[in-house]
Amino acid sequence: MAKVIKVKNNKGTDDIWVGQTIVSGAEFTLDPTHFMSWSTDSKVLTDAVTGDLGVSDGATYLSTGSARVDWLKGAPIVPVGSSGAPIMEHGIFTGIPGARALSCVTPNLADRTTWYQKSVKVTAETLTDSGDGLTFNSVNPYWIDIMNLKLTYSYKQIFKRDGTFGKQADWVHSVSVNGTPVTTGFTVNFVDGTITFGSSQSGNTVTATYWTNNGVTQPSEWLLVPPAGHKFTIQCVELQYSTNIPAAFDTIRFEIWAGANLATYGSFPDYLYDAGYGQFRADYRSVWDIINVTNNMSSAVIPAHGPMNHDLFIAPFNYTQATLIDSAVGTIMRCCLVNNIPIPDVDLATACFYMQLI
């Protein structure tokens, strides 16, 4: 049976969607040739979420924004933006019809305060005055600096370990003085886990809620997990690092796993890899390892910008055949530093994945 999409103008005034005028209260049945343009139009998706544009499956008008968007698109698409509308991002390649292009960047392997995936939340900890009334200490170093300017997350969507998505705000710290939230007048040292005020807070109670990876096993471990019922098709990966990277560093490991039970194992010991769960492993111990295996005819150098002190080298892997990460067979991509030692003295060291969600 052919898919039916009917829409209805619920705004109370006439309006136009994708060039089609619909008077207030009127219905419009989409022809199949309309499906692609309507399912990718930001105004359509936003109004479908709010209910200003009703969406029917041919039998009934759907009652929730997510159901309306899902019917327009033909399948649930994760992630969504803050408005509830699915993320639409210009792709760097053409691909499978109905797919959505995404770019995804790992945490900075040179900065432990960006290693968010295995971090834990500490709520309303009372900080200790260092003695000067200005600097207050927490019990944990390595607070998560999720708003770090050297990292950009796709439309502020952040990949969690379980295949769901979060937002930057989910990992942002908060500070209170005598129970009252404050947002200015202090700086945070994320490495040390301290707060320094511009004026004395002697005698006041300073509390903080934050995320930390202190004491976490394998804190550098980062997983790329497709949402349930979906696949990631990865066509290009770039290693991006500032040109002052040392010649040798803690081993950067990339792995693809299939069939491993994330809930059971949590992390991935080598005996699982040896038993056949691991399908691919690549280790990079030096700059030469990276240069020797990337497509250096496509490499580039981006001049230092923003908070960067050094130029950025781009080392791309352009796959002749896309890498498929399929939730149906429990496929997971894993990245970590084997000994969890940040790459020293480097502005940036990340991997960026250009992929489709299907």
C-alpha positions as CSV (number, residue, x, y, z in Angstrom):
1,M,0.0,0.0,0.0
2,A,1.3,3.4,-0.9
3,K,2.3,5.7,1.9
4,V,-0.2,8.5,2.6
5,I,0.8,11.9,4.0
6,K,-1.9,14.5,4.6
7,V,-1.2,17.8,6.2
8,K,-3.4,20.4,7.7
9,N,-3.0,24.1,8.5
10,N,-3.7,24.5,12.2
11,K,-2.3,28.1,12.4
12,G,-5.5,30.0,12.2
13,T,-4.2,32.0,9.2
14,D,-3.2,31.0,5.7
15,D,0.4,30.0,5.3
16,I,2.8,28.6,2.7
17,W,4.9,25.4,3.0
18,V,7.4,24.4,0.3
19,G,5.6,26.7,-2.1
20,Q,2.2,25.3,-1.4
21,T,-0.4,27.7,0.0
22,I,-2.8,26.1,2.5
23,V,-5.7,28.1,3.9
24,S,-6.4,28.0,7.6
25,G,-8.0,24.7,8.6
26,A,-7.6,23.2,5.1
27,E,-6.0,19.9,4.3
28,F,-3.4,19.0,1.6
29,T,-2.5,15.5,0.4
30,L,1.1,15.1,-0.6
31,D,1.9,13.5,-3.9
32,P,4.8,10.9,-3.6
33,T,6.9,13.4,-5.6
34,H,6.6,15.8,-2.7
35,F,7.8,13.5,0.0
36,M,11.5,14.3,-0.2
37,S,11.1,18.1,-0.4
38,W,8.6,18.2,2.5
39,S,10.5,15.7,4.7
40,T,13.6,17.9,4.5
41,D,12.1,21.4,4.8
42,S,13.0,23.1,8.1
43,K,9.7,25.1,8.2
44,V,7.6,21.9,7.6
45,L,9.5,20.0,10.3
46,T,9.4,22.8,12.9
47,D,5.6,23.4,12.4
48,A,5.0,19.7,12.5
49,V,6.7,19.5,15.9
50,T,4.6,22.4,17.3
51,G,1.4,21.1,15.7
52,D,0.9,24.2,13.6
53,L,1.1,21.8,10.7
54,G,-1.0,18.7,11.4
55,V,0.1,15.4,9.8
56,S,-2.1,12.5,9.1
57,D,-1.2,8.9,8.1
58,G,-4.3,8.8,6.0
59,A,-6.5,7.5,8.8
60,T,-5.9,9.8,11.7
61,Y,-4.0,13.0,12.6
62,L,-0.9,12.1,14.7
63,S,-0.9,13.4,18.2
64,T,2.7,14.1,19.0
65,G,5.4,16.1,17.3
66,S,7.8,13.2,17.1
67,A,5.1,11.0,15.5
68,R,4.3,13.7,12.9
69,V,8.0,14.1,12.0
70,D,8.5,10.3,11.9
71,W,5.6,9.9,9.4
72,L,6.9,12.7,7.2
73,K,10.3,11.0,7.1
74,G,9.1,7.5,6.9
75,A,11.2,6.3,9.9
76,P,12.3,7.7,13.3
77,I,15.4,9.8,12.8
78,V,17.7,10.5,15.7
79,P,19.1,13.0,16.6
80,V,16.8,16.0,17.1
81,G,17.4,19.6,17.7
82,S,16.3,21.7,20.7
83,S,13.0,22.4,19.1
84,G,12.3,18.7,18.6
85,A,12.9,18.8,14.9
86,P,15.3,16.3,13.3
87,I,18.8,17.6,12.6
88,M,19.3,18.5,8.9
89,E,22.9,19.0,7.9
90,H,24.4,19.5,4.5
91,G,26.2,16.4,3.5
92,I,29.7,16.2,2.0
93,F,28.6,13.4,-0.2
94,T,25.5,12.0,-1.9
95,G,24.3,8.7,-0.7
96,I,21.5,6.4,0.1
97,P,18.0,8.0,-0.5
98,G,16.4,9.0,2.8
99,A,19.8,9.1,4.6
100,R,20.8,12.1,6.8
101,A,24.4,13.4,6.7
102,L,26.2,14.0,10.0
103,S,29.6,15.0,11.1
104,C,30.9,13.8,14.4
105,V,34.1,14.7,16.3
106,T,35.7,12.8,19.1
107,P,36.9,14.4,22.3
108,N,40.3,16.1,22.2
109,L,42.8,13.4,22.9
110,A,45.2,16.1,24.1
111,D,42.8,17.3,26.8
112,R,41.3,15.0,29.5
113,T,38.7,17.6,30.4
114,T,36.9,16.9,27.1
115,W,36.6,13.1,27.8
116,Y,32.9,13.2,28.6
117,Q,31.5,9.8,27.7
118,K,32.5,7.9,30.8
119,S,32.3,10.9,33.2
120,V,30.1,10.8,36.3
121,K,28.0,13.6,37.7
122,V,28.8,15.1,41.1
123,T,25.8,17.1,42.5
124,A,26.0,20.1,44.8
125,E,29.4,19.3,46.3
126,T,30.6,21.8,49.0
127,L,33.9,23.2,47.9
128,T,36.8,23.9,50.3
129,D,38.2,27.4,50.7
130,S,41.9,27.3,49.9
131,G,42.4,29.9,52.6
132,D,42.3,33.2,50.6
133,G,38.5,33.3,50.2
134,L,39.0,33.4,46.4
135,T,40.0,29.8,45.3
136,F,37.7,26.9,46.2
137,N,38.7,23.3,45.7
138,S,36.6,20.3,44.8
139,V,37.6,16.7,45.7
140,N,37.9,15.8,42.0
141,P,40.2,17.1,39.2
142,Y,39.3,16.7,35.6
143,W,36.0,18.4,35.4
144,I,34.3,18.1,31.9
145,D,34.8,21.3,29.9
146,I,32.0,20.5,27.4
147,M,31.8,24.1,26.1
148,N,35.5,24.0,25.1
149,L,35.9,26.3,22.0
150,K,38.3,23.9,20.3
151,L,35.5,21.3,19.9
152,T,32.4,21.6,17.8
153,Y,29.5,19.2,18.1
154,S,27.0,18.7,15.3
155,Y,24.2,21.1,16.1
156,K,25.2,20.7,19.7
157,Q,24.2,17.0,19.5
158,I,26.7,14.9,21.5
159,F,27.0,11.1,21.0
160,K,26.5,9.0,24.1
161,R,27.8,5.5,24.7
162,D,24.4,3.9,24.4
163,G,23.5,5.2,20.9
164,T,21.4,8.1,22.2
165,F,22.2,11.8,21.9
166,G,22.7,14.5,24.5
167,K,23.2,18.3,24.3
168,Q,26.1,20.4,25.6
169,A,23.9,21.6,28.4
170,D,23.8,18.1,29.8
171,W,27.4,18.3,30.9
172,V,27.7,22.0,31.9
173,H,28.8,22.7,35.5
174,S,26.9,25.0,37.8
175,V,28.0,27.0,40.8
176,S,26.1,28.4,43.8
177,V,27.0,30.7,46.7
178,N,25.0,30.2,49.8
179,G,22.4,28.3,47.7
180,T,22.0,31.0,45.1
181,P,23.2,30.1,41.5
182,V,26.0,32.4,40.1
183,T,27.2,32.5,36.5
184,T,29.7,35.3,36.6
185,G,32.5,36.6,38.8
186,F,34.6,33.5,38.8
187,T,36.8,31.3,36.6
188,V,37.0,27.5,36.5
189,N,40.2,25.4,36.3
190,F,38.8,22.3,34.8
191,V,42.1,20.3,35.1
192,D,42.5,21.0,38.9
193,G,38.8,21.2,39.7
194,T,38.9,24.6,41.3
195,I,36.9,27.8,41.1
196,T,38.5,31.2,41.6
197,F,36.4,34.3,42.4
198,G,37.2,37.8,41.6
199,S,36.2,39.0,45.0
200,S,36.4,37.3,48.4
201,Q,33.8,34.7,49.3
202,S,35.3,34.1,52.8
203,G,32.6,32.7,55.1
204,N,30.3,31.8,52.2
205,T,29.3,28.3,51.3
206,V,30.3,27.5,47.7
207,T,28.8,24.5,46.0
208,A,29.2,23.1,42.5
209,T,27.6,20.5,40.3
210,Y,29.9,19.1,37.6
211,W,30.9,16.0,35.6
212,T,34.3,14.4,36.1
213,N,36.3,11.5,34.8
214,N,38.5,11.3,37.8
215,G,38.8,7.7,39.0
216,V,37.0,6.3,36.0
217,T,38.4,3.2,34.3
218,Q,39.6,4.0,30.8
219,P,38.5,7.6,30.8
220,S,39.6,8.2,27.3
221,E,37.4,5.5,25.8
222,W,34.8,6.9,23.4
223,L,32.2,4.9,21.5
224,L,30.3,5.6,18.3
225,V,27.1,3.5,18.6
226,P,24.3,3.8,16.0
227,P,20.8,4.4,17.5
228,A,18.6,1.3,17.8
229,G,17.2,0.3,14.4
230,H,19.7,2.4,12.5
231,K,23.0,2.3,10.8
232,F,26.0,4.7,10.4
233,T,27.6,4.7,7.0
234,I,31.1,6.2,7.3
235,Q,32.6,7.3,4.1
236,C,35.5,9.5,5.3
237,V,37.4,10.0,8.6
238,E,39.9,12.8,9.3
239,L,42.6,12.8,11.9
240,Q,43.0,16.4,12.9
241,Y,45.9,17.5,15.0
242,S,47.9,20.7,15.6
243,T,51.4,20.7,14.0
244,N,53.2,20.8,17.3
245,I,52.2,17.2,18.0
246,P,55.2,15.2,19.4
247,A,56.7,12.6,17.2
248,A,55.6,9.8,19.5
249,F,52.7,9.6,22.0
250,D,50.4,7.2,23.8
251,T,48.9,4.7,21.3
252,I,45.7,5.9,19.7
253,R,43.5,2.9,19.1
254,F,40.6,2.6,16.7
255,E,38.5,-0.6,16.8
256,I,35.3,-1.9,15.3
257,W,33.4,-4.4,17.3
258,A,30.5,-6.6,16.3
259,G,28.3,-8.7,18.6
260,A,29.9,-7.5,21.9
261,N,27.5,-6.8,24.8
262,L,28.1,-3.2,25.9
263,A,25.8,-3.5,28.9
264,T,27.7,-6.6,30.1
265,Y,31.3,-5.5,29.4
266,G,31.1,-1.7,29.7
267,S,34.6,-1.5,28.3
268,F,36.5,-3.8,26.0
269,P,39.4,-6.0,27.3
270,D,41.7,-7.6,24.8
271,Y,40.5,-11.1,25.5
272,L,37.1,-10.2,23.9
273,Y,38.9,-9.0,20.8
274,D,40.9,-12.2,20.6
275,A,37.7,-14.2,21.0
276,G,36.4,-12.7,17.8
277,Y,34.2,-9.9,18.9
278,G,36.6,-7.3,17.5
279,Q,36.5,-7.0,13.8
280,F,39.1,-4.4,13.1
281,R,41.9,-2.7,15.1
282,A,44.4,0.0,14.1
283,D,47.0,1.5,16.4
284,Y,48.8,4.8,15.9
285,R,51.9,5.3,18.1
286,S,53.5,8.2,16.2
287,V,53.0,10.9,13.6
288,W,54.5,8.5,11.0
289,D,51.9,5.9,11.7
290,I,49.2,8.4,10.8
291,I,51.0,9.8,7.7
292,N,51.8,6.4,6.3
293,V,48.2,5.1,6.3
294,T,46.2,8.2,5.3
295,N,45.5,9.6,1.9
296,N,48.1,12.3,2.0
297,M,47.3,13.6,-1.5
298,S,44.2,14.9,0.2
299,S,45.9,16.2,3.3
300,A,45.8,19.9,4.2
301,V,47.0,22.5,6.7
302,I,44.5,24.9,8.2
303,P,46.1,28.1,9.6
304,A,45.8,28.7,13.4
305,H,42.5,30.3,14.3
306,G,40.4,31.2,17.4
307,P,42.0,29.6,20.5
308,M,44.5,27.7,18.4
309,N,48.2,28.5,18.8
310,H,49.4,26.3,16.0
311,D,48.3,25.3,12.5
312,L,46.0,22.3,12.2
313,F,47.0,19.3,10.0
314,I,44.2,17.3,8.4
315,A,45.0,13.7,7.6
316,P,42.0,12.1,5.8
317,F,41.0,8.5,5.3
318,N,38.8,8.4,2.1
319,Y,37.3,4.9,2.0
320,T,36.9,3.2,-1.3
321,Q,34.0,1.3,0.4
322,A,32.0,2.8,3.2
323,T,32.3,1.4,6.7
324,L,29.0,0.3,8.0
325,I,28.1,0.5,11.7
326,D,24.9,-1.4,12.1
327,S,22.9,-1.6,15.3
328,A,21.2,-4.8,14.1
329,V,24.4,-6.8,14.6
330,G,25.7,-4.8,17.6
331,T,28.4,-3.0,15.7
332,I,30.4,-0.4,17.7
333,M,33.3,1.8,16.8
334,R,35.7,2.5,19.7
335,C,38.5,5.1,20.1
336,C,40.8,5.4,23.1
337,L,44.3,6.1,24.3
338,V,45.6,2.7,25.4
339,N,47.2,4.1,28.6
340,N,44.9,7.1,28.9
341,I,47.8,9.6,28.8
342,P,46.7,12.8,27.0
343,I,48.9,13.7,24.0
344,P,51.1,16.4,25.6
345,D,51.5,20.1,24.7
346,V,49.1,19.9,21.7
347,D,46.3,22.3,20.9
348,L,44.1,19.6,19.3
349,A,44.1,15.9,18.5
350,T,40.7,14.6,17.3
351,A,39.1,12.3,14.7
352,C,36.1,13.6,12.7
353,F,33.7,11.2,11.1
354,Y,31.7,12.1,8.0
355,M,28.8,9.8,7.8
356,Q,25.1,9.1,7.2
357,L,22.4,7.9,9.6
358,I,20.0,5.5,7.8
